[in-house]
Amino acid sequence: MAAFLAALLAPWPAPVASLAGEPPTIVFSPEVLARTRAQVLAGDPALMPALSALIRDADAAMAAQAQAVVLKPGPPPGGDLHDFWSLAPDAAQDSDPCADTYDRLRLRRMARDSLTLAQAWHLTGNADYAGKGTALLWAWCCDSLTRARPAMTYAHARPADITGNHIGSHTGIIEARDLIDAVEAACLLADSPAWSRAVDRAVKGWFGEFLRWLRGSEFGRQAAADQGCLGLWRDAQVAAFALFVGDGALARDTVEGSCQRMAAMTISGRPAPSGFALRAMLTLAAVGERAGVNIWGHDSLGRAMEGVRPDSPCSHAPDCADRLVPPDLTPLLLRAAMALQGPRYGELVEELPQDSRARLFH
């Protein structure tokens, strides 16, 4: 890890420009996308196990049902079926927060499947993958019959008193981190035949509305005031969604502002940030690079890396969706090492299982 940290704190290279023929991205590197696609087209045997794993996952996503908040059997008390509804971890003793009654697992599945299909489209050119990936995003964001309301008003809900209503919490904003994968999927799908101008306007319109809610609602303001993981993930979402809808200035300002939060979390004498917090920090650094601001070499990010290994726990308050896709630091560690052109990048790649999809996109 010492060698890896030295690589991370090495001089910052020139920014990587978007490459011709590669889509704009949010977290992924266009350089890696271009190199991987060229290797796949050339039939590089080193990538075939990972590509086979991706295609297997994409085929499973093709067969899966589209996810939509209106599929739950009933609305949250006080809301309607279009409201995203999840339970606060400390309110779920007698209920399964990933049961079909709630939307937490639906959000994770939608984000996971849409990104998998978009990745498969990008590397194989199979338009069927693009069509299904686009359909998943359309169902969640755009179709008037199925779309989610662009807010998290009923996320992390707790049963109220005699009113019977479920009162959401600002902490529920942390669950919307999965939507960062959804906007990455949208970027990869943008050059597909399924992604029309109408789809682009509608999906970006939904994320524009969600971004306004994140910044302007009472819950959003409470999350912005948080000095821990919630505040970091709120910043990561604001930066990613701003970049996606074309507000590069807001993305840059948010990433730069997040450094104060990182510094407070990594001050001497405090416990080291969790793997979950580090994922948010690395996401912010990756989004910042795409937006034109460098925080990879920031002291607080280097301090947060100390002692962290690719297999370090990424847990936080229990999240039932992590049963579906356990969090993994490896892809973002690869992203950090590659961005700083450190020798540890190649070593980390060699340590990955041959069928790890991180070999393809980070």
N, C-alpha and C positions, 0 to 999 in steps of 0.2 A: 504493500500500500504506500510506503514511503516513496518508492520510485514513481508510482502512479500520481501521487500528489505533486511531486516535482514536475512531472509532465504537465499537470493541470495549471501550474503556476508559471509555466514557461512563457516567453513573450508571445503576445497575441498576433496571429497571422492576419494577413489582409483578408477582408470580408469576402466570402464566397458569393459571387454574383449568380443570379438565376441563369441556368444553362439553357441554351436554345433547345426547344423541344421538350423541356421539362416543365411540369406545372408549378405554379407558386405553391409554397408549402407553409405550414404553421410551425411544426416542430421538426419534421424530417428535413434532411439536407438534400438539396437538388444535386449536389455533387455525388452523394451516395446513390441517389435514385438513378442518375445517368450511368454510373459505373456498374451498378447491379443489373440494370436492364441490358447493357452491352454484354455483360458476362452471361446472362441468361440466353440472349440471342445467339451467343457463340457456343452455347452448350457446355459451359464450364462445369465439370463434374463436381467441383468442390461445393457448388451451390445447389446441386440437384436434390439432396435430402431435404434442405430447407424449403426449396420450391415445392417439392412433393407434399410436405406438411402444409404449406400454404394452400395448395390446390385442394387437399383433403378438407381443410377447414372451410374453404370457400364453397365446396360442393355441399357440405353440411349446411352452410348458411343459405344456399340456394333452396334447399328443401325445407327450411324453417319458416314458420309463420311470421309475417310482418308484425312488429310490436307497436302497440298504440295504447295510450292511456285509457281510451274508451272501452278497452276489453275487460276492465275490472267489473265485478258484478254490481257494484253500486258506487256512488260518488262519496267523497268525504262529507260528513255532516257540515252543512253550511256552504258547500261548493257544488260543482257539477262534474260530470264524467271527464271533461276536458282538463280538469285540474290534476296536476301531478300530486300523488298522495304517497307519503311514506311515514313510517313510524320512527320516532326518536329511539336510539338504542336503549335508553333507560326506561322506555315505556313499552318495551316489547316482551316483558317477562311471560305474558300469557298468550302472545300471538307471534306468529312467524312473520317478521317484517318482509320476507321475500315470498310470502304467499300471494296467490293471484288477487287477493283483496287489494293489494298495494302495487305501486308502480316501480319500486326500486329495481327489481330484477329486469323489468321490461326496459328500463333506460339502459342498464348495462348491456343487455342483449342487443338492443338496437345499435348502440355505439360500437360494440365489438363486431357485430356482423357487417355493418356498413363499412367499417374500416377494412375488415378482412376481404370483402368483395372488391373494394376499391383497389386494394393492393394487388389482388389477383388480376383485375382488369389491367392495371398498369404494367404488370410483368408479362402477361400472356396475350393481351389484346383481345381476349374473349369478351365480346359485347354483351353476352348473357350475364356475366358477372356485373358489368356496369349497369345494366337494366335493373337487376334486382337491388343493387346497392342504392341506386337512385330512388327506387320505389320505397325502400325502407326510410330514407330521409324524407321523402315526400309525405309518407303516411304520418310520420312523427311531427313534422313541422308545417305542412301546407294544406293537406286535404281537409276541407271544412268539416267533413264527417268524423275525422279521426285525430286531427291535430291536437297537440298539447298546448295549453295556454302557456305563453312564454313568461313564466314566473314560477317560483317555488313556494308559493304561499302556504301550501299544506304539506311541505316537506318537514321531516322530523316532527311530526304532529304528536301531541299528547292529548289524551282524552280530557276534556274540560270538566267543569263542575256540572251542576244540574241542567245546564243548557244542552248538554249532549254533543256540542260541537267539538271538533278536533282543532286545537290551536297549534298552528305551525310555529316553527322557530327559525331564526336567522341561521342557526347552525346547519339547517338542511341545505343551504347553498353549497356545502362541501360535496354533496352528492352529484351536483351538476358538473363536477370535474370530468365526468365521462363524456360530456358534450365536446370537450377538446378533441377527442378521437373522431367525433362526428364531423367537425369542421375540417379536420385533416382528410377524412374520407371525401368530403365535398371537393376539396382541392384536387385530389387525385382523379376524381370523376369528371372534372370540368372539361377535359378534352375528349370525353367519350360521346358517342352519338346519342346516348340517352339524356345527356345534360344540355337541355335547351336553354335559350335565354330566359324563357318564362320560369323554368325551374330555378335557374340561378338567381333571378330577382326574388322569387318567393322564399327560397331558403335563406338568402342573405337578409331579406326583410324580417323573417322570423328571428334570426340571431340579432339583428339590429334592435328589435323590440325587447328581446331578452337582455341585451346589453344595457338598454335604457332602464329596465327594471333593476338590474344589478347595481346600477349607479344611483338611481333615484328613489328606490323604495326604502321604507324604514328598515326592512330586513337587510337590504344591501348596504345601507349606511352602518348598521350594527356590525356586519361582517367586515366592512372596511376598517372599523375601529379596532378589530381584534388584532392582537400582537403575536398570535401563534399560528398554528397550522391553518385555521379557518381563514385568517387574513391573507396568508400566502396563496391558498387555493383560490380565494376570491380574486386576488391580483392576477393569477395565472389565467383565470377565465376571462377577466376583462381584457387583458392584453391579447389573448388568442382570438377572442371574438371581434375585438376592434380591428386587428390585423385582417381578419377574414372579410369584414364588411368594408374595408378600405380606409379606415381611420388610423393610418400609421403613426400620426403624432400622438394619439391617445395610447396606442400600444407602447411606444417608446417611453412616454411619460410614466406609464404604469410600471414598466419594468424598472426604470430608474428609481422610482419611488419605493419599489419593493426592497431595495437595498437597505433602507433604514430598518425595515422589519427584520430582514436577515441579520443585520448587525446586532439588533436587540436580542435575537434568539441565540446568537453565537458569542455573546460577551463572555469574557473570562469568568470562570466560577459557576456558570450555569451548566446544567446537564446538556450533553450533546443533543442536537436535534434528532428526532426520530427519522427512520428511513422514509416515512410518509412525508414528513416536512421536507426532507432532501429531494424527494421526487418533485415537489412543488417548486423548489429552488431551481433545479435543473431544467424543469419545464419553462420557467421564466427566462432562464439564460438562453435556451434554444429559441424561444419566441423572440427574445430581444435580438438575437443574431439575425433572424429573418427580417426584423423591423429596422435594423441598422444601428443597434446599440449593443455595446460589448459589456457584459458583466461576468463573463467566464472567469476573468482573473481577479474578481472582487475578493478581498480578504475574507469576508464572512463566508463566502461559498467554499473557499479553501479550508477554513476551519470546520465547516460542517462536514467536509469529506473525511476528516481525520477518523480513522478507525472503522470506516464503513467499507464493507465488502459487497460484491455483487449479490451475495446471498443473505445480506443483512435483513432483518425483519422490516417490513414496511407497514406494520399494523398501526392502528390508531384506535379510536372508539370503535367497537365492533361494527362491521358493515357486512351484512349478510351477502351482498353481491360479491364479496371477495371469495366466497365459496365457489363461484363460477369461474372467475379469472383471478387467481392469486396475484397480488401486486408483485412486480419484478423491477428491481433497480437496474438490472444489467443493460437494457436498451439505452437508458439515459446516461449511464456511466460511459457506454461506448460513444454516445453523442458528445459528451464532454471531452473525452480523450481525443476524438477525431477533430473536434473544433480547435483544440489547442495543438494539434499535430504532434502529440507526444508519442514516444515509443510504446507506451503501455497500450495504445489502441490495438496494435497488432497482437499483443499478448492476450488481451481480453477476447479478441475474436477467436484466437486459437483455443481458448479455454471453453468456449461455448460448445454445447452439443451440436453435432453435425446437422440435426434437423431443427435447430432453433431459428425461428423467423427473424430474430434480431440480426442475424447474419445478412439479411436482405435489405434492411431499411435503416440501419443505424451505423 
